[in-house]
Amino acid sequence: MKLVFYGAGNMAHAIFTGIVNSKIIESNDIYLTNRSNEVALKAYADELGVNYSYDDEALLKDADYIFLGTKPYDFDALAERIQPYVSEKNKFISIMAGLPMSYIREQLGSDNPIARIMPNTNAHVGHSVTGISFSSNFGPKSKDEVDDLINAFGSAIEVSEDHLHQVTAITGSGPAFLYHVFEQYVTAGTRLGLEKSQVEESIRNLIIGTSKMIERSDLSMEQLRKNITSKGGTTQAGLNALSQYDLESIFEDCLRSAVNRSVELASQDED
Ligand SMILES: NC(=O)c1ccc[n+]([C@@H]2O[C@H](COP(=O)([O-])OP(=O)(O)OC[C@H]3O[C@@H](n4cnc5c(N)ncnc54)[C@H](OP(=O)(O)O)[C@@H]3O)[C@@H](O)[C@H]2O)c1
């Protein structure tokens, strides 16, 4: 299977590194290209054993999957660059936020199968939750292959293209929302009298440990919480204080605002 990455920036790097490390395909079957930063391509080739090239005809020839990894506003130039060489075999995987399949198809001037994926930054540690949506002409075998590629840097959730906005909000922006909550937790913790550095270090380890508990347990988060909350104890006292605030509505507001912005940005990109 031949994979080509058009754009080898921040997110593409996390994706091809995950794929190489998972060994599901040979690094020699992965090809990178970008606009002009050959130094970056050479460094990735040296580090991972992948290939790089600026010969579009050779890159697209026999390529099974072509990752479209530029910023959305650079896609028109990319489409113009590759359009003459698109062959029947090529299937596209867009990581560009917001650009609809209909737009990508129109710019490429082809009806080749397209998948859109919405990874998140946790791809860097092999834990992206990636939303994926396939065009109707994507065959079942190819879908399985793409799922395998995505599972190489985390996990996949298949949704309709419309629902990628919700995935963008919940898991795409999700790490930033959680970081923000953790930041408040640290700030509040430092007001209790311990050294700031001690609190930061403790909470960092608290978050890592809690994530591992979630990962290793079959229990729901509700049950995990209940298991450590004794009636009349300290945890119960803290939770009682928290329950005075409508946290659910606060997060719903946060997520709906992110969904609305995603819809707004997508409609701007189409103009
Ligand atoms: N970063 C995230 O957390 C995240 C999450 C989800 C989705 N995304 C999506 O991922 C995409 C890339 O984001 P990023 O943060 O990885 O961007 P980035 O680091 O700026 O990388 C962009 C890449 O595109 C290349 N490029 C630009 N024009 C090109 C052209 N005409 N032909 C070939 N390559 C071209 C650039 O090459 P040069 O370096 O040579 O200019 C660079 O390698 C965006 O569309 C974004 O919506 C990102």
Ligand as a Chemical Component Dictionary entry (heavy atoms), coordinates in Angstrom:
data_LIG
# 
_chem_comp.id                   LIG 
_chem_comp.type                 NON-POLYMER 
_chem_comp.pdbx_formal_charge   0 
_chem_comp.three_letter_code    LIG 
# 
loop_
_chem_comp_atom.comp_id 
_chem_comp_atom.atom_id 
_chem_comp_atom.alt_atom_id 
_chem_comp_atom.type_symbol 
_chem_comp_atom.charge 
_chem_comp_atom.model_Cartn_x 
_chem_comp_atom.model_Cartn_y 
_chem_comp_atom.model_Cartn_z 
_chem_comp_atom.pdbx_ordinal 
LIG N1  N1  N 0  -2.844 20.984 14.355 1  
LIG C1  C1  C 0  -3.944 20.383 14.822 2  
LIG O1  O1  O 0  -4.132 20.116 16.031 3  
LIG C2  C2  C 0  -5.035 19.973 13.839 4  
LIG C3  C3  C 0  -6.121 19.212 14.301 5  
LIG C4  C4  C 0  -7.073 18.803 13.366 6  
LIG C5  C5  C 0  -6.944 19.154 12.032 7  
LIG N2  N2  N 1  -5.897 19.900 11.629 8  
LIG C6  C6  C 0  -5.783 20.265 10.218 9  
LIG O2  O2  O 0  -4.521 19.863 9.741  10 
LIG C7  C7  C 0  -4.153 20.696 8.643  11 
LIG C8  C8  C 0  -2.688 21.042 8.774  12 
LIG O3  O3  O 0  -2.491 21.737 9.989  13 
LIG P1  P1  P 0  -1.034 21.828 10.620 14 
LIG O4  O4  O 0  -1.194 22.458 11.958 15 
LIG O5  O5  O -1 -0.385 20.497 10.497 16 
LIG O6  O6  O 0  -0.382 22.874 9.565  17 
LIG P2  P2  P 0  1.180  23.211 9.315  18 
LIG O7  O7  O 0  2.016  22.698 10.425 19 
LIG O8  O8  O 0  1.228  24.667 8.968  20 
LIG O9  O9  O 0  1.553  22.368 8.002  21 
LIG C9  C9  C 0  1.035  22.682 6.730  22 
LIG C10 C10 C 0  1.769  21.863 5.697  23 
LIG O10 O10 O 0  1.167  22.078 4.423  24 
LIG C11 C11 C 0  2.228  22.234 3.457  25 
LIG N3  N3  N 0  1.724  22.919 2.256  26 
LIG C12 C12 C 0  1.233  24.165 2.123  27 
LIG N4  N4  N 0  0.898  24.396 0.840  28 
LIG C13 C13 C 0  1.185  23.271 0.145  29 
LIG C14 C14 C 0  1.079  22.890 -1.222 30 
LIG N5  N5  N 0  0.587  23.711 -2.146 31 
LIG N6  N6  N 0  1.474  21.640 -1.578 32 
LIG C15 C15 C 0  1.964  20.785 -0.642 33 
LIG N7  N7  N 0  2.096  21.077 0.644  34 
LIG C16 C16 C 0  1.722  22.319 1.037  35 
LIG C17 C17 C 0  3.287  23.016 4.221  36 
LIG O11 O11 O 0  4.511  22.967 3.515  37 
LIG P3  P3  P 0  5.706  24.051 3.787  38 
LIG O12 O12 O 0  6.164  23.799 5.189  39 
LIG O13 O13 O 0  6.739  23.690 2.768  40 
LIG O14 O14 O 0  5.091  25.393 3.602  41 
LIG C18 C18 C 0  3.262  22.217 5.541  42 
LIG O15 O15 O 0  4.004  21.033 5.417  43 
LIG C19 C19 C 0  -5.061 21.934 8.693  44 
LIG O16 O16 O 0  -5.903 21.926 7.571  45 
LIG C20 C20 C 0  -5.850 21.779 9.974  46 
LIG O17 O17 O 0  -7.195 22.188 9.790  47 
LIG C21 C21 C 0  -4.911 20.299 12.503 48 
# 
loop_
_chem_comp_bond.comp_id 
_chem_comp_bond.atom_id_1 
_chem_comp_bond.atom_id_2 
_chem_comp_bond.value_order 
_chem_comp_bond.pdbx_ordinal 
LIG N1  C1  SING 1  
LIG C1  O1  DOUB 2  
LIG C1  C2  SING 3  
LIG C2  C3  SING 4  
LIG C2  C21 DOUB 5  
LIG C3  C4  DOUB 6  
LIG C4  C5  SING 7  
LIG C5  N2  DOUB 8  
LIG N2  C6  SING 9  
LIG N2  C21 SING 10 
LIG C6  O2  SING 11 
LIG C6  C20 SING 12 
LIG O2  C7  SING 13 
LIG C7  C8  SING 14 
LIG C7  C19 SING 15 
LIG C8  O3  SING 16 
LIG O3  P1  SING 17 
LIG P1  O4  DOUB 18 
LIG P1  O5  SING 19 
LIG P1  O6  SING 20 
LIG O6  P2  SING 21 
LIG P2  O7  DOUB 22 
LIG P2  O8  SING 23 
LIG P2  O9  SING 24 
LIG O9  C9  SING 25 
LIG C9  C10 SING 26 
LIG C10 O10 SING 27 
LIG C10 C18 SING 28 
LIG O10 C11 SING 29 
LIG C11 N3  SING 30 
LIG C11 C17 SING 31 
LIG N3  C12 SING 32 
LIG N3  C16 SING 33 
LIG C12 N4  DOUB 34 
LIG N4  C13 SING 35 
LIG C13 C14 SING 36 
LIG C13 C16 DOUB 37 
LIG C14 N5  SING 38 
LIG C14 N6  DOUB 39 
LIG N6  C15 SING 40 
LIG C15 N7  DOUB 41 
LIG N7  C16 SING 42 
LIG C17 O11 SING 43 
LIG C17 C18 SING 44 
LIG O11 P3  SING 45 
LIG P3  O12 DOUB 46 
LIG P3  O13 SING 47 
LIG P3  O14 SING 48 
LIG C18 O15 SING 49 
LIG C19 O16 SING 50 
LIG C19 C20 SING 51 
LIG C20 O17 SING 52 
# 
